[in-house]
């Protein structure tokens, strides 16, 4: 937009309204040199809108076009700005505030280099200018306080180089006493406030106004962030603030109208900040702790909290209580060490009662109160500090009495905390719960979780005392349980569940009473089996909540059950009998899994019952949700694996038979679907088969030997080897297992031949359901292991199946008029990752040098590499073709398909790191395609594309100089480096120079470091050639910058130093020197 001949007077008139057109045009005008004078002209207007936009324009010009002013004009601008602030001191607050903002922006440009002792001078200059202009002192004070409140906010928002920021803060700190003296003089304006002598008249005037006292408190809070290192300043400030809080409390309680909630909130926020200062607390904890307790011990705070409790006003309690909570959290060490000190123990007791009052605040957190969650962290910190204190004082005779007295005192407090927390986690009455909306209910449930964590800390203090109290509660109430008192019983069950992880397995007194066979079978089981009319929603809610807490309680003590196997025959039926209740299934399965995980060895005698349970779940169908069925199958399989191999095969027989029958039924039902049916309409026909296949996958995961046993066997541990060999022999000789493996492999192949699948019109490839494909590949992944597996389909057959599935679904060669071509499935990019994951699993299986004596039928290492190399070649070539067809350029296609790129290079990295010999089995076309993809992916400024590519190339370059004596691999990698190394290096340097976001610099630095480390000579030559080019990698980097960069890179072997060198060079290339991005 051209501004020659522009009518500024008419524009100013439009701004006085302001019109929408003027507001849209203003940012363009502010970019012009004429805007400097225009801003001053607007500030002379009688129209306050014009003045506001004048101040806004002036601030914008200072921020953006500072360098357009010469040094003399910059210095003169200071006096003009101070005069403008003084002129506007009696203008509306938005005008004054915006003018002060312009002055603050100026200060950020000039302090401290050309404006020393900034704060005292700005206060004095504003007052002097106001006096010259005939403004009254109160208006001038408005301007000063407004600036003092605003400037720290502007400093926080500004982007300033760290060195200048440090100098500015240092200049501010030297002036803090003057600033705080002025502000504290204002806040102490109420009758009864601490006496501050020699207060100027304007300070006294502002102190009579609650609005300005509030702003002064807010300003104090802003200035506290700069840190008050002097105890001579901080401690009196804190004492004054605490005294003033007492004055505020007395005035608010009197209802005289001189204090409002905003002033109390502002004062409390400032005190809260002071009491949260960890650095000060570490130096002056005794002084400040005693000082605060002395103030808290006075009646005012108790009176305020009593008023809040009487009126059930949680916001009132919050305003006054939060500073005390911060004191407790920051000074816990002081409170613990002095808990038994007679000089302050009474005051500490008063403080603890205040914390308890907030913890047990009446109501239901999240529904009708929001303060009781605030002290929870204090109780955690107090318990942690007590532990540290006891470790510190030890068991020495001279410290034992003090330690005992301290623990006794704090235990008495935590007994009250226990009662408060159990009460607060109790569900509300039905009518309160019904009236609460979803957000309120969610907040209450979230609060209960926090209470559960706090109860854990309470247990660490009370130990057996807590267990005894809670178990007594359950024992006395469970026998008379009814839906009239369910909340009380449930809250105690919840509390016991919450501490389950901390109760030792050896506990032999209280848990024996809680989990006695009589209590489990006579009370727990009847409650779990109780039913009510489905129409009675209130009773359903109470009964279900109690049952869920019972089941969670049983699961929480799974480690304890391990030491009491005689009770497992009672407790497991309690859990499994709940599987037929939809509302309890998820909780019951979670408890069942925890018991199975912890008591695997103890449950081996019940494996037949476990298998029977799995078969029942299989036949139950939709009665048990599919995800929970899978979890049960996996847990049952893990229990079976705890037995000897012969017992495993015997136990699994009936279950495999049931699964085989269910698989055949699933396929038969799928075959009844009409030919050509859409995938969406096919879902009802497919779902039964999918559920069974997922159960097979879960069973396969549960039947795996642990990674630890497999690794020990590969390292030659004889016990592990014997275990795996025995298992392999039994698995191969079991007729039932062999029959199931054959059936499974045959069924997996048949599924691709079913006529129900539609065909892609363009490629004629089948359009198989994604979920089914993932199920089949998951079974392959879970059953193909380094060790033996009951469902191992054989490595050769697995590789063959994956290749056949790829040809059927993803890509297959076709003949065309111009020769051979590649047909790709319509959903190839969505289905491809599942295949890559399967190949990745096979690479992991083949990572060891040999298969081991437990895999006698597995192909040799070289044969396995050749088979897998052939499939991997096919994958890479087809993926390259697929990506190439996605867009006009390969780089664009990679940017559009970053996930495929991520998967293929993650797989490449795994091959290089675990099985580098496999890389030599790839055909040259695949290797070339992989390198071409890497070149293009490295140029894409996308995290998903670049990071895995950089990891792959880093691994490749590291191996290019040494691969354990395999000359075929080293020769191949050397060829790749010679061909592609210069391109990789150029792209990496371009990314460092600005082509990529700075967040990716660590990956680029690691890649460049690997290049320099392993190929220093060739990297030196290529880097010198590349950086000799003008404006590469950036026009901002000089020839000297580039020369220094090369010298530094080639002279260090420290990656930490390389990261610094790369970052420094990148900053120069991006022209970011002197900004916050440096360092």
MOMO-V146907 format. One line per field, one symbol per residue. phi: phi as a letter, one per 20 degrees, with the letter a starting at -180 (. if undefined). psi: psi as a letter, one per 30 degrees, with the letter a starting at -180 (. if undefined). A space follows every 50 residues. Layout:
BEGIN
phi = ???
psi = ???
END
This chain:
BEGIN
phi = .edfmfeffffffffffeefffffeggfffeegffgfffffffefeefff fffffffffffffedgffeffffffffgfffffffffefdegfffgffff ffffffffedeegcbelffgffffffffffffeneffffffgfffffffe ggffffefdcggffffffffffgfdggffffffffffeeegnfgfdflff fffffffedffffffffffggffffendeeffefffffffffffffffff ffffmenecdfffffffffffgfffeffffffecffffgffffffffffg ffffffffffelefffffgeefffffgffedffffffdgdeffcgfffff fffffffffdggocgndcbcdfefegffffffffffffffffemdfgfdg fffffffffffffffffgffffffefffggffffffeffffffffffgff fgffffffffeelgffgffffgfffedffdgbfecfffffffffffffdg fefffegcdfffffdfgfffeecfffffefccgfeefffgffffffffff ffffffdffffgecffeffefffgfffefedgfdgffffffffffffedg ffeffdffffffffffffffmffdggffgfffgfffffffffefgfffff ffggfffffffffffffffffffffmffffffgffeggfgffffffffff ffefffgfffffffenfffffffffgffffffefffffffffffffffff gfefffffcfgfdmefdefgffffffffffffedcfefbfdfenffffff ffffffffdebbfcecfeofcdedffdgffeggffffffffffffefffb fnfecfefgfffffffffffffgggfffffffffefbfcffffffecffg gfffeffgffgfedbgffffefffffffffffgfffffeefcgfeeffff ffffffffefdacmneffffffffffffedggfgfffffffffpfcfffe ggffffffgffffecffffgffffffffffmdeafeeeffgfffgffffe dccdffffgffffffffffeldfmdfffn
psi = kkgkgkjeeeeeeeffelleeeeefeeeeffleffeeeeeeefflfkeee eefeeeeeeeeeeeheffkleeeeeffeeeeeeeeeegfglleeeeeeee eeeeeeefffkgegilheeeeeeeeeeeeeeefgkleeeeeeeeeeeeee eeeeeefkjkkeeeeeeeeeeeeffeeeeeeeeeeefhflkflkjjlhkl eeeeeeffjeefeeeeeeeeeeffffkjfkffeeeeeeeeeeeeeeeeee eeefgfgfkleeeeeeeeeeeeeeffjeeeefeheeeeeeeeeeeeflfe eeeeeeeeeefhjfeeeeeffeeeeeeeefheeeeefgegjfefeeeeee eeeeeeeeegkkajkfeglgfffefeeeeeeeeeeeeeeeeefagkeffe eeeeeeeeeeeeefeeeeeeeeefgkklleeeeefkleeeeeeeeeeeee eeeeeeeeefeebeeeeeeeeeeeeffefgklffgeeeeeeeeeeeefge ffkkffkgdefeeehleeeeefeeeeeffkllkffieeeeeeeeeeeeee eeeeefheeefegifffefeeeeeeffffgjeffeeeeeeeeeeeeeehe efgefgeeeeeeeeeeeeffbfekkeeeeeeeeeeeeeeefflleeeeee efeeeeeeeeeeeeeeeeeeffkkkgkleeffeeffeeeeeeeeeeeeee efgklleeeeeeeffgjeeeeeeeeeeeeeeffjeeeeeeeeeeeeeeee effkffklkkeefglkikkeeeeeeeeeeeeffjlellkfgkfkeeeeee eeeeeeeeeekkklklfgaklkkklfhefefeeeeeeeeeeeeeegflfl flffiffklleeeeeeeeeeeeeeeeeeeeeeeefflfleeeeeefhfee eeeefeeeeeeeefifffeffkleeeeeeeeeeeeeeffkhkeeeeeeee eeeeeeeefffkhhfjeeeeeeeeeeeeefeeeeeeeeeeeefffllffg eeeeeeeeeeeeefheeeeeeeeeeeffkkgkgkffkleeeeeeeeeeef gkgkeeeeeeeeeeeeeeeghgkglffk.
END
